[in-house]
């Protein structure tokens, strides 16, 4: 096939001509059923061995440590291609599976090994036939997450993915499935931290209501294992952290800024402990720490503290504008800093030329405090006037 533009049709016909069948599978099918354009396309090949596939598509690059997976450009986009396989638990953790892949494995058998029914649907690439042996299409219509089978509990990461799907899709969870998720507690504690972190990263990047992720883990008694620092919050603190997280997520898609909202509740010590257990993205950690530190500084604001806050945010991974997004969306009771920053930006050029060293710094600090106080008083006057106007109009 080298040198040709490989379309999905040609891909499927080539597979068929050599005794196999090609299906779209997984999240891309779920998204299509939901009317969402899929970001990634995943294919499953049935009735063919790896050797034959490599001869037909030598340009495909192979990866996968435990089972063969190929990357292949189809219709100009990089797609994942796997072979139908089955899994049987014979150990612990995500490595404790005996995987079988051979031409006799059906698409239905491959779908059975998947986590939830909404992800256990396939579409025949030639006929368009929907293969849905576990009722995933109806579950999508019902906005319900349901385990494909009791083997759901075999892989503890599926419990995290369940929470992730609930947050990203906004679906409810079947009660029996939540019970299966709870059963994964013993093995989840042995999972590599990076696998646990990866699910949270997906949620922060894509979920409209990321708090649902942590709430489902709390429901299934897995929060203490996966994200201990969140579980150690009091019930009131946890509820406040979740409210703030969703409020910030509602106004920004930036995962860094969304995560920074958690810094308002966790504080530097909680974040440091979290990062010690699993290495958080550096800019996320710094942004959350900055949000918590500045929020604490401005709990009882005054002009000098506002100037210090603006100066500290200039040098960190969280900008003044980003901090304002967090503090205002979270209703942290902190004045927006951007108007003060804009006014202060004009100051350095106004420093008298005869002032040097410490005198320049002292002059600048006095001017900063004066300007901030003027803006603050003007803001208070306007708010008071607005309140009086509202009262008089009643």
N, C-alpha and C positions, 0 to 999 in steps of 0.2 A: 504493500500500500504506500510505500515511500514516494514522495513527490506529488501525491494527490491530496486534494482537500477532502478530508474524511468527514462525511456527514453522518448523522445518526442513522439515516436510512441505509446508506452503504455499509456502515458498521454492522447493523443488524442483519442485513442480507448476507454479508460475508460470513458472519457467525452461523446463520441458518444453513448456508451452502456447505458448511463443514460439520454439520450434525448437531449444532448447538442452538441456543435461544438467548436473546438479549432482553433484559428488563431494566427499566428504571426502578430504583428502590429507595427506601428511606425517607429522609426529610424532604427531598425534592418532590416526591409524590404527595406527601402530606401537604406541602405548601400549594401544590397545584390544585388539590381538592379544596383547599381553603380559598383559592382564587388569588394566591400570592405568587409573584414571580420568584422562582427559586434562585438562590444565590449560587448554589453548587449543584451539579448533576452527578449522581452516583449510579453506576451500572452494576448489574449482576449477570454473570455468564453462567448458563446452565448447559450441561451436556458436552463439555469440552475440557481437555486437560491443558495445563499450563504450557507444555512443550508446543502443542499445536498453535496455541494463541500467539506465542512468541514468534513462530515462523510466519504467521499471517500478518502480525503487526510488530515488526522489528523495531520500529521507532518508539514503542511503548517502554517506559522506564519502570523497572520493578523496585518495590520497596516492601516493607512489612517483615517483622522479625519472626512472628509466630504463624503467619499464613500469607500466601502471595497476594499482593495488591499491586496494580499497575496504574500509572498515570499516562493518559493518552489525550491528545488534542482531538476533540470532536466538535464539529461546527465552530472551530476557532476558539474553543474554550477548553481549559485543562480540566479533565474529568477523572474521577477515580473509578477503576474497574476492578471488581473482585469476582471470585468464583464462588458458586453456591457451596455452602459448608454447613456442617452441624457442629454443635458444641456439647460436651458432656463434662460435668463437674467431677474431677477426680483429685482435687487438692484444695488449697486455700487461696483466697485472693484472686486478683484478675489473671494471675499466671496459672491458676489451678484448673485449667480446662484441657480436655482432650479434644482436639479439633480434627475433623475429618472433612476432606474436600475431594470429591470424585464425580465423574460425569453422571452417576446415577442419582445424585442428590437433586430433589425437585425444588422448584422455587418456593413451594409451600413449606418444605422442610427448612429452607434457609430463612424464611420469614418467621418461623416459629422461635428461632433462637434470639430474636430481637426483643427490645425492652418493653415497649408499650404498643398497643394495637394501632395507634395513629401512625407509628413508624413501621408497622408490619404490613404494608400494602405495596404492591408492585404493579407496574404497567408494562405490558408487552410492547416493545418498541416498534414492532411491525404492524400489529393489529389494533393497538390501542386498548386492548382488553385489560380491565382492572382485575387484578388478582387480590382478593380481600378475604382470606379464610377465617379471620378472627374478628370481623365486624368493625374494622378501623374507620371506614367511611362514616358509619352511623355514629361512632364515638366522636368523630370530628364535628358532625352536625350537632351532637349533644354537648359539645365542648367538655368532654370527659376524658381523663387519662386513666387507662386501665391496663394492667399487666397482661402481656400476651399469654403468659402461662405461669405456673408456680416456679419455674426456673428463674424467674425475675430475681429472686433472692440470692441466686448463686453468685452474682457479681455485685459486690457492695457499691461499686461506682454507679450502678443503675439507680440506686436510691438518690444519689446526688443529681443524676440526670433527670429523675422524676421531678425533683424540686426545681431544677433549672427549666424544664419544659412547662411546669405550672406557672413560673414567673414570666417566661418568654411568650407563651401562648395565651395565658390568661384562662386556662382550663381548670375545672374542678378535678379532684382526685377520688377515684373509687375507693370505698372504705377498705375492701379486702386488699387492694394494692398498697394502701398506706400501711397496713399490717405487715405485708411482705417487705416493705421498705424498712420497717422497724427491726425486722429479723436480721437485717444486714449489719447491725450494730457491732457485733463481735469482730467481724472481719474488717470493717471500715477502719478501725483503729490501726490496722497494719498496712493500710494503703499508703503509697508514696504521697508525700505532701503536694508534689507538683500536679498529680492527677486531681486532687481535691481542689487546689487553687484554680486549675484550668476551667472547672465548671463555674466557679464564681466569676472568673474573668468574662466568660461568655454572657453571663447574666448582666454584669455591669455594662457590657458593650451593647446588648440587644434588647433587654427586657424593658417593657414600658413601666412595670411595677416591680423593681428588683427586690423589694422587701419580702415579696411572696416566697422567694428562694429560702431565706432564713426562717421564715414562719413555718414553711412545710417541714424543714429540718427539725425545728422545735417540736412540731406536732408529732413527728415520727421518732422523737427522742434521740436524734442524731446530731443535734447542734453542738452539744458538749464535746462530741468526738471530732467533728469536722472543724468547727470554729469556736474553740473553747472560750475565747475572750468575749464573744458575743453572748454565749450562754451564761457567763458569770455576771452579766448585768442583772440588776433587779428587774422585776416584771415591768415596773413603771419606766425604768431607763430603756429597756428593750423596746417597749411600745413607742417611746419617744424617738428612739433611733430609727425605727422602721418608718414612722410618720415623716420624719425629716428626710430620710433616704428617698422615699417615693415622691415627696414634694420637690426635691432637687431634680430627680430623674424626670419629672414632668416638664421641666423647663430647659434641660440640657441633655444632649446625647453623649457628652464627654464622659467616658468611664472614669477618668481621673477625678473630675469634679464631683461626679456622683459618689465615688468612694470617699472623697474628702468630707462629705456630709457625716460619715461615721465618726470622723475625728472630733466632732462637736460633743459626742457622748462618751467615746472610749478614752480620750485623753492620751498623752504621750506614753504613759506606762503600759496601758492596754495595747497600744499599737506596737510598742517595742517588743512585748511578749509575743504578740501575733507574728511579727516579722521573724522572731527567733525560731518559732515552730515551722513556719513556711515562709520562704523569701518572697515578700510582696514586690510587685513592680516598684522600682525605686521612686519614680515620680509620683505614684499613688501614695506611697508611704509618706513622702515629704509633704505632699499637698494636704493629707489628712492631719499630719502633725501640726502644720502651719495653721490650718483652720481651727484646730482645738486651742492652740496657743494664743492666737489672736482673739478668738472668741472669749477666752478666759481673761485676757488683758482688758477687753472692752466691756466686761460685765458691768462695770461702773465707769463709763467713759468720761474722759475730760480731754481738752485740746491737746495736752502733752501726750496722753496715751494714744490718741488718734494719730498723731504725727509719728510716734514710734511704730505703730501698727503698719502704717503706709510704708515706712522705710524698710521694715522687715519683709514685707510682701514684695517689695521691688527686687529683692535678692534671692527669693526662693522659687520653687516650682509652681506655686499657686500665685497667680497675679491678683492685683486689687480687684479687677473686674470679676475674676472667677470667685474670689472670696465673697464679693457682693452677691453673686448668684446663690452661693450656699447660704449665707446668713439671711438674705431676704426671703428666699423660698422656704427655708426652715423656720422662719419667724423667730429668729434667735434674739430679737430685741436689741439689735445692734444697728446704729446708723449706717447707711450706705457710705462707703469710703471714696468712691470714684469722684464725686463733686469736690471733695477736699483735695484729692490728689491732683485734679485738673488745676485748681487754684494754686497749689503749692509748686506746680511745675514751672511757674513763671518767676519764682523767687531767685534761683541761683544767679541769674543775669543781673539782678538788682542789687547784689551785695556791693557796698561801697568799696572802691578800689583800694582805699588806704587801710582797710582792715586786713589783718593777716593772722594765720594760725588759729589759735583758740578764739580770738575775737570774732573771726568770721563765723565759726561754729555757733558761738553764743548769739550773735546777731541773727543768724538764720533760725535758730530755735525760737527766739522771741517772736520773730516775724511769723513763723509757722503757727505758733500758739495764738497770735493775734488774729490771723486770717481764719484759722479754724473756728475760733470763738465767734467771729463775726458771722460766718456762714451758719454756724450752729444756732446762734440767737435768731438770725433771720428765718431759719427753718422753723424754729419753735414758735416765732411770732405768726408765721403763715398758718401753721397747724392750729394755733389757738384761735386765729381769726376764722378759719374754716369751721371749727367746732362751734364757735359762737353763732356763725351764720346758720349752721344746721339747726342749732337749738332755737333760734329766733323764728325759723321758718316752720317749726312744728306747731 
